[in-house]
Amino acid sequence: MQKVVIIGRASYLAAGLQSHLENCAVSWLEFNDWRDNMPLLAEADWIINFAMSPVCYQKDMLEEELIDVQIARCIKDFKANYIFISSRKVYGQSSQCLCHKETDPLVGKDCYARNKIKTEQRLKEILPGRLTILRISNVLGEPVLRKGYKTFIGWICENFLQSGKLIVTQNMSSVKDFVTKAFIHENIAEIIKHKILGTFNLSSGIGISVREVLAGYVGEANLIDHGHQFPKEDQFILDNTLLSKYTGKTLTRKEIQQALSAYHQQLEKIRRDCIITEQK
C-alpha cells in the first residue's frame, strides 16, 4: 500500500481526490502544517502539494518564496516522489489556437506563468528522477463560491452569482482546452499506481469555444455579449497524447459537454437558493 501525503486540504483541486486513491494510505496536511510533519513526509511514497501562495499572481517571487521549492528542499533526502501542479499558462498566450506539446518553449508572459516555470526548473534540479509535472488546462468542476478565483470557470461563477447575468468580456469564438476535475483525479491515481514520472500535459486535447462553454446559461436575456469588442486571444489546446499513452485515460467532447451542463445547473441552483434566502 502506497503512502500518499496531500498538502492543501482546502484546495479546489484537492477536493474529491482521495476517493480515487484506492489501496493508498492518504494523509492530509494543511498548508502551514507540512514543516511540522517531517516524519510523515519521510515515510511517504508520494507527496502532492495543492497549496499556492496568492502572491504568485501578483509578483515575480524569489526562489525561497516558492512553496514547492521549499518542500522539495526539505524532502530531497527522503524517498518520496513529488507531483507538482503546474499550468498551461507556461506556454504563454497566442491569438492563434496553438496545440502545445510538452517540448514546446515556455513563455512567461505574466508573473504567474514565470513563477510556475521557475518552480518547474528548480524542482527538476532538486528532485531528479522523482518528479511528475502536470501542466493542467482550464479546470471544469463544481462552482467556486468565492471571489477573486483567477480561472476561466471562476470568472463565470463570480460574474453570474453577483449579477444573475453573464457579462462576456472574451471573444465568443476563442477556443480553449477544458479538462474535468474528475479526469485530473483519475490521472493522478494512475500516476501513483504505475509510478509515472516526467512532464505531462493534463488536458482533454479538445478545443471548445467560449460560445459553447456559455451556451447552457439561463437564456440570451441574461447573457450580455461584449465579446465582439475583444480580439481573439489566449487560444490554446494542449496535446495530451503523452500522458494518455501511460495512463490509458481519454476525455471525450461529450463528457466535457455533460460536465458543462452539470456546472450550469449547479450554478443556477445556487443562484436560486441565494435569491430565496435573501427574500426570507
C-alpha positions in Angstrom: 0.0 0.0 0.0 1.5 3.3 -1.1 1.6 6.2 1.4 0.4 9.5 -0.1 0.6 12.9 1.6 -1.5 15.7 0.2 -0.8 19.2 1.2 -3.5 21.8 0.9 -6.8 20.3 2.2 -8.8 23.4 1.3 -7.6 23.5 -2.3 -10.2 23.3 -5.0 -8.3 20.7 -7.0 -7.6 18.5 -4.0 -11.3 18.1 -3.0 -12.5 14.7 -4.1 -9.1 13.2 -4.9 -9.0 10.7 -2.1 -12.0 8.7 -3.4 -9.8 7.9 -6.5 -6.8 6.7 -4.5 -7.8 3.2 -3.8 -5.3 1.0 -2.0 -3.4 4.1 -0.8 -2.9 5.3 2.7 -3.7 9.0 2.4 -2.7 11.7 4.9 -3.7 15.3 4.6 -1.8 18.4 5.8 -2.9 22.0 5.9 -0.7 24.5 4.0 1.0 25.7 7.2 1.5 22.2 8.7 3.9 20.5 6.5 7.1 21.8 8.2 5.9 20.3 11.5 5.3 16.8 10.0 8.7 15.8 8.6 8.4 12.2 10.0 5.2 11.8 7.9 6.8 13.2 4.8 9.9 10.9 5.4 7.6 7.9 5.2 5.6 9.0 2.2 5.9 7.3 -1.2 4.2 10.3 -2.9 3.7 13.9 -2.0 1.3 16.2 -3.8 1.1 19.9 -3.0 -2.1 21.8 -4.0 -1.4 24.8 -1.8 -0.3 28.0 -3.5 0.6 31.5 -2.3 -1.9 34.2 -3.6 1.0 36.5 -4.3 2.1 34.2 -7.2 -0.5 36.1 -9.3 0.9 39.5 -8.1 4.7 39.4 -8.4 7.7 37.6 -9.5 8.6 35.5 -6.5 12.0 34.8 -5.2 13.1 31.1 -5.2 13.0 30.9 -1.5 9.3 32.1 -1.5 8.1 29.3 -3.8 6.2 26.8 -1.7 7.0 23.8 -3.9 10.7 24.6 -3.8 10.7 24.9 -0.1 9.0 21.5 0.2 11.4 19.9 -2.3 14.5 21.1 -0.4 13.1 19.6 2.8 12.3 16.2 1.2 15.3 15.8 -1.1 16.9 13.2 1.1 13.6 11.3 1.6 12.2 8.6 -0.7 9.0 10.3 -1.9 8.1 11.1 -5.5 6.7 14.5 -5.9 3.7 15.7 -8.1 3.9 19.4 -9.0 0.7 21.1 -10.2 1.8 23.4 -13.0 -0.3 25.3 -15.5 -1.0 25.5 -19.2 0.0 29.2 -18.9 3.7 28.2 -19.0 3.2 28.1 -22.8 2.2 31.8 -23.0 -0.7 33.3 -24.9 -1.5 33.5 -28.6 -4.3 34.7 -30.9 -3.7 31.5 -32.9 -5.1 28.3 -31.5 -1.8 26.5 -31.0 -1.6 22.9 -29.9 1.2 22.7 -27.4 3.4 19.7 -26.7 5.5 19.3 -23.6 8.6 20.0 -25.6 7.4 23.5 -26.7 9.3 26.6 -25.4 8.0 28.0 -22.2 6.9 31.6 -22.2 6.3 33.6 -19.0 4.1 36.4 -20.2 2.8 37.2 -16.6 4.2 36.7 -13.1 2.0 33.6 -12.5 3.5 31.8 -15.5 7.0 32.9 -14.7 6.6 31.6 -11.1 5.4 28.2 -12.4 8.3 28.0 -14.9 10.8 28.9 -12.3 9.4 26.2 -9.9 9.4 23.5 -12.6 13.1 24.2 -13.4 14.2 24.2 -9.8 12.3 21.1 -8.9 14.0 19.2 -11.7 17.3 20.1 -10.2 16.3 19.2 -6.6 14.3 16.0 -7.2 15.8 14.4 -10.4 14.1 11.1 -11.2 11.4 11.6 -8.6 9.2 14.3 -10.1 6.0 14.4 -12.1 5.0 17.8 -13.5 1.3 18.2 -14.6 0.6 21.2 -16.9 -3.2 21.5 -16.5 -5.6 23.2 -18.8 -8.8 25.0 -17.7 -10.5 23.0 -15.0 -14.2 22.3 -15.1 -15.7 21.2 -11.8 -18.3 22.4 -9.3 -18.9 26.2 -9.0 -16.4 28.1 -6.9 -18.2 30.2 -4.2 -15.5 32.8 -3.5 -14.4 36.0 -5.1 -11.2 36.6 -7.0 -10.8 33.0 -8.2 -8.4 33.6 -11.1 -9.6 30.9 -13.6 -11.9 31.0 -16.6 -14.6 29.0 -14.7 -14.0 31.1 -11.6 -14.7 34.2 -13.7 -18.0 32.7 -14.9 -19.1 31.8 -11.4 -18.3 35.1 -9.7 -19.8 37.1 -12.6 -23.0 35.1 -12.7 -23.7 34.8 -8.9 -23.1 38.5 -8.4 -25.5 39.8 -11.0 -27.6 36.9 -12.3 -26.2 37.8 -15.7 -23.1 36.8 -17.6 -21.2 39.8 -18.9 -18.9 38.4 -21.6 -15.5 40.1 -21.9 -13.9 37.5 -24.1 -14.3 36.8 -27.8 -17.0 34.2 -28.1 -15.2 32.4 -30.9 -12.0 32.0 -28.9 -11.1 28.3 -28.5 -9.7 26.8 -25.3 -8.9 23.4 -23.8 -11.0 22.2 -20.8 -10.5 19.3 -18.5 -12.8 18.0 -15.8 -11.6 17.8 -12.2 -12.6 14.1 -12.1 -10.4 13.4 -15.1 -7.5 15.1 -13.3 -8.1 12.9 -10.2 -8.3 9.7 -12.4 -4.9 10.5 -14.0 -3.2 11.3 -10.7 -4.4 7.9 -9.4 -2.9 6.2 -12.4 0.4 8.2 -12.0 0.7 7.0 -8.4 -0.4 3.4 -9.2 2.1 3.0 -12.0 4.8 5.4 -10.8 4.7 7.6 -13.9 7.4 10.3 -13.8 8.1 13.2 -16.1 6.5 16.3 -17.5 3.0 16.0 -19.0 0.1 18.0 -20.3 -3.1 17.0 -18.4 -6.0 18.1 -20.7 -8.8 16.9 -23.0 -6.8 17.8 -26.1 -10.1 19.2 -27.4 -10.8 22.8 -28.4 -14.1 24.2 -27.0 -15.2 27.7 -28.0 -16.2 30.3 -25.4 -19.6 30.3 -27.1 -20.0 26.6 -26.5 -19.0 26.9 -22.8 -21.6 29.6 -22.2 -24.4 28.0 -24.2 -26.1 26.5 -21.2 -26.8 29.6 -19.2 -30.2 30.9 -18.5 -31.1 32.3 -21.9 -29.9 35.1 -24.1 -31.7 37.7 -21.9 -29.2 37.0 -19.1 -26.1 36.9 -21.3 -24.6 40.3 -22.2 -22.1 39.8 -25.0 -19.4 42.4 -25.2 -17.0 39.7 -26.6 -17.0 41.2 -30.1 -15.1 44.2 -28.7 -12.2 41.9 -27.7 -9.7 40.3 -30.0 -9.2 36.5 -30.1 -6.5 35.9 -27.5 -5.3 33.2 -25.2 -6.4 30.4 -27.5 -4.9 27.0 -26.9 -5.1 23.3 -27.0 -2.8 21.0 -25.0 -1.6 17.8 -26.7 -2.4 15.1 -24.2 -1.2 12.1 -26.1 1.9 11.5 -24.0 0.2 11.2 -20.7 -2.7 9.2 -22.3 -0.1 6.7 -23.5 0.9 5.9 -19.9 -2.5 6.2 -18.2 -4.8 5.0 -20.9 -7.2 7.8 -20.0 -9.0 10.0 -22.5 -11.7 12.6 -22.3 -14.4 13.0 -25.0 -16.2 16.1 -26.2 -19.5 14.6 -25.0 -18.1 14.2 -21.5 -16.9 17.8 -21.5 -20.4 18.9 -22.6 -22.0 16.8 -19.9 -19.7 18.4 -17.3 -20.6 21.9 -18.6 -24.3 21.1 -18.4 -23.9 19.9 -14.8 -22.0 23.0 -14.0 -24.6 25.3 -15.4 -27.4 23.5 -13.4 -25.4 23.7 -10.2 -24.7 27.4 -10.7 -28.4 28.2 -11.4 -29.5 26.3 -8.3 -27.0 28.2 -6.2 -28.3 31.5 -7.6 -32.0 30.5 -6.9 -31.1 29.4 -3.4 -29.4 32.7 -2.8 -32.4 34.6 -4.0 -34.8 32.6 -1.8 -32.5 33.2 1.2 -32.4 36.9 0.6 -36.2 37.1 0.3 -36.6 35.3 3.6 
